[in-house]
Amino acid sequence: MISSTLRGRYEGGVREAVTTLSVQGAAVKFTSNVTEATFVNGSFAHGLSFSVEKPGSFLIDYDVPKQDVRFQFINNGIVYVHRDLTTFEPSYDFAKNSWDVAVSQRVYEDNVVKASYQNSSKVLALEWSKNPNSSGGFQISASVNLAEESKFPTLSVDSRLHVEL
């Protein structure tokens, strides 16, 4: 199955458009992301990333311009799920040599509230996302860098349109 998602994002006065193309095979899912910066800035690698996911097991992300590889466990032996509502997700970023953690709680049928902490950057984040069964969704998030003296949060809004081909 091939699916495509167009996502618009607004964060701190900066607008961004991201296109995602996913190909789902029998055992793994391949995904590529391209932002408008890939074409506007003239460098093909800017804003380009790839990921490989084995559902229920692991996810590997590769950010091309940063040359950063990130590995995340999705296996139920590592990711703790409680009553199909609460999820605990540890992950490891090889480039930063750092563990990160996220805890999410499903609210109602299609709403998720998630709190995360990135150890290397000391960023604490809270997000609310709505993923309806239809072709769209949104995400509202706030994050704060605990390493900075000023603890003013960064807010972002993300809207998605999803099409299966």
Secondary structure, 3 states (H helix, E strand, C coil): CEEEEEEEEEECCEEEEEEEEEEECCCCEEEEEEECHHHHCCCCCCCEEEEEEECCCEEEEEECCCCEEEEEECCCCCCEEECCCEEEEEEEECCCCEEEEEEEEEECCCEEEEEEEECCCCEEEEEEEECCCCCEEEEEEEEEECCCCCCCCEEEEEEEEEEEC
